[in-house]
Amino acid sequence: MSANGDARSRPEAPGEMDGLRDGIDAVDASIVKLLDERARLARRIGEVKLAKGLPAYVPSRERKVLNRVAELSEGDFPRTGLEAVFREIISASISLEAPLKVAYLGPETTFTHEAARRAFGASVELQPEATVADVFSRVERGEAEHGVVPVENSMEGAVTHTLDELMGSPLKICGEVYLPISQSLLSREDSLRNIHKVYSHPMALAQVGSWLRRELAHASLEEAESTAEAARLASEESGIAAVGSSLAADHYGLRVLASDIQDARTNATRFIVLGRSWSGPTGRDKTSVVFSFKDRPGGLRDALSAFAEEGIDLRRIESRPSRRRAWTYVFFADFGGHPEEEKVKRALAKLEEHTTYLTVIGAYPEVRTPGGSEG
């Protein structure tokens, strides 16, 4: 056996555990002191921002902090855990700078709620809204500083309500969140045999259709307004189950009878963060635009050539009815880069030559998708 193997198998010496725990206590005390010092600096930053009329939440600065922290890591503490810790530290710091209200498509315990928590942490005031339009309205009226809404799902495609609101809103996309969608079966019951009815949102029921047909063929399916509402119903009746998140199970005191029951293992939803202005450049960014092109043969090809000519990666393109004239369309496009970059400026100028309408609706730090690639 190797020396390392001997060390791992050797029981700790008497008193060694106490000594190690004393060391952890000392480290914890240092961490608390440093967090207090960071809080004092954050509070002063808040005072400066308030005096200059600057926003408390700055996605580009947050991303730079998280990237820098990851680079400082020597590897013993998992990087995913390190980012989660610092996201909460940043959230607490923002709450010291200024009260921050964030509207999101509710109700509580939905995946949008989880995405909002992932984007802003637990120290801001999260406000659930009934519809995507309500989220936009709340931020537009200044009753919330930011909003979080879903924009696309990897299996179901675009969230059309969000695209339609983006067309006419002065708000900008200043951040994005990718959330793997893990569906679970939740119930008061302790066995699948006792389940005779399953509630959930229509999209969630569709995402777990194969599993339900295989494991709960005897149960009827009922649509609910949301996965959260389904969980609430399951908490009030016997013999009922809901398809939803583990967050909903915790909130309503339900058992998780089965987890990861979605048919597609790669299912994920992309959410956008709304604000009054887009984010500054970080070096790895994404820009979103909406445009309509001139009605002529090859019009769309000519418009999109602007990106190829500048070597810009077009991440996504989606069309929607324009709402202005029957059978006319607008196009939403996401591409790599930031409007302050010279090649992006050139691409937008070329794109404008081939369009009748062009608006930049967002610029924000690009995050990695659950599969590990840029979104």
Secondary structure, 3 states (H helix, E strand, C coil): CCHHHHHHHCCCCCCHHHHHHHHHHHHHHHHHHHHHHHHHHHHHHHHHHHHHCCCCCCHHHHHHHHHHHHHHCCCCCCHHHHHHHHHHHHHHHHHHHCCCEEEEECCCCCHHHHHHHHHHCCCCEEEEECCHHHHHHHHHCCCCCEEEEEEEECCCEECHHHHHHHHHCCCEEEEEEEEECCCEEEECCCCHHHCCEEEECHHHHHHCHHHHHHHCCCCEEEECCCHHHHHHHHHHCCCEEEEECHHHHHHHCCEEEECCCCCCCCCEEEEEEEECCCCCCCCCEEEEEEEEECCCCCHHHHHHHHHHHCCCCEEEEEEEECCCCCCCEEEEEEEECCCCCHHHHHHHHHHHHCEEEEEEEEEEECCECCCCCEC
